[in-house]
Amino acid sequence: MSGHLRWWAASAGALSAIAGVLAGELLAGLASPSLSPVSAVGGAVVDLAPPPAKEWAIQTFGTNDKTFLIVVISIVLLGLGAVAGLLELRRAGAGAAVAVLIGVVGIAAIATRSLSNTLAIVCAVIAAAVSVALIRWLVRLIRDEERPDERAMSRRRFLRAMAGSAAVVALGAAVTAVVRGTSLAVSAAREALRLPAPSSAATPIPASATLNTPGVTSLITPNTDFYRIDTALVVPSVDPTSWKLEVTGMVEQPVTLTWQELLAKPLIERYVTIACVSNQVGGNLIGNARWLGWPLRELIEQAKPKAGADMVLSRSVDGFTASTPLEVLSDPGTDAILAIGMNGEPLPPEHGFPVRMIVPGLYGFVSATKWVTELKVTTFAADSAYWSTRGWSQRGPIKTASRIDAPRDGAKVAAGDVMVGGVAWAQHRGVSRVEVMVDNGSWLPATLGTGISRDTWYQWSAKVQLAPGHHQISVRATDGTGAVQTSEVAPPAPDGATGYHSIRVDAA
């Protein structure tokens, strides 16, 4: 068997695999927007991956971790498709069997997801059928190449078939990209939404909160720049008109809240800085926004939790769960909300549209459930959340931290007076002091901007003297209770990274 025939067979197999995937994604975009073969397989990989692997992906790729996973899945799929093509060339039906096996994996993955439904499974079955039919057809044309009397004609037929299939695949990819972005109905509903005016507006930002130090992160993080860390490979597409939230579990009065009922509630607007527990010291998995929503404590009060309950297990439409202390959600001094707005606009789809939770003072893995659909009042002893079953803590209070934004690590600066600046946070406790240290010298007080509230980060700046040479600059913060940020170095797992953020600069 000639080398060029094997090359054609491998190419035909890879193209068949791509065609099958795109068929599944396109159909799912129309019939099952929140669950497709690729998102199901990706979700299964995320669930089964050991915590160190997930942490590595987040630290290495940040908010592009999902893109990385999709690329890996695509490479594996192309490889399997190429192998299937070669097997089909060697023996009719062998490659098709591999395509069927790939389809079974997709179907099984869909069946294990919380969003599983008949339409999603049908989409996966059709995707497998497309892949099987295409690989059998294309490889059959290649086999005709081995017959001298058919060689010229079969080669032309095969090349035309490959070109035509590739064109259809390219067109399908373009259509799929549009359809899979966000379902048209949900996108239209979001665009048409006009947020209600808050009954309690956010505190105006004091002029002294902004220090205008070049290079320092802005107080408000634009929606387009806000970090995104969640377990959803494909952003769930939730129609607000059919959305509802159920309060269940250890309650005297189960509650079901609809979208229209939520819009009619007296909403409050608050600036809150949220952070991911995977944020490294000095990392950027943190952001501050103006959130609009209804206080969760009012909803909890309606349900009347029973004695002994100490946790609320929130559930996302995609099955993700988070464990939040009941006392935090019930605390009148904590503005935990069911958020529908972010920086003056409806929540972006990737940040939880139509409804998500925002809880000041807790890392997102135990509080900031996106696309939330259920609140189960329960106990820490009886239930565990998604990350708690994977070795992370059940409770996640945000630790006092600070970061140097300017100058950047490794920067070259002019010797003499150098402006250093950044942000510090200790959500729900506030920041009372920030200090910087050059090399192993004394801690020097920094200028601290006025806080928007104790639930947001603060800007800080300091002028330091640097002689020519290499220097290390470190920062630490003190929270509103007087507790100083710890110098003990700890990784993000299981409950948040600690240690001082330090940078190195060259002064000349």
Buried (B, 14 or more C-beta within 10 A) or exposed (E): EEEEBBBBBBBBBBBBBBBBBBBBBBBBBBBBBBBBBBBBBBBBBBBEBEEEEBBEBBBEBBBEBBEBBBEEBBEEBBBBBBBBBBBBBEEEEBBBBBBBEBBEBBBBBBEEBBBBBEBBBBBBBBBBBBBBBBBBBBBBBBBBBEEEEBEEEBBEBBEEBBEEBBEBBEEBBEBBEEBBBBBBEBBEBBEEBEBBEBEEEBEEBEEEBBBEBEBBBEBBBEBEEBBBBBBBBBBBBBBBEEBEBBBBBBBEEEBEBBBEEBBEBEBBBBBBBBBBBBBBBBBBBBBBBBBBBBBBBEBBEEBBBEEEBBBBBBBBBBBBBBBBBBEBBBBEEBBBBBBBBBBEEBBBBBBBBBBBBBBBBBBBBBBBBBBBBBBBBBBBEBBBBBBBEBEBBBBBBBBBBBBBBBBEEEBEBEBEEBBBBBBBBBBBBBBBBBBBBBEEEEBBEBBBBEBBBBBBBBBBBBBBEBEEEEBEBBBBBBBBEEEBBBEEEBBBBBBBBBBBBBBEBBBE
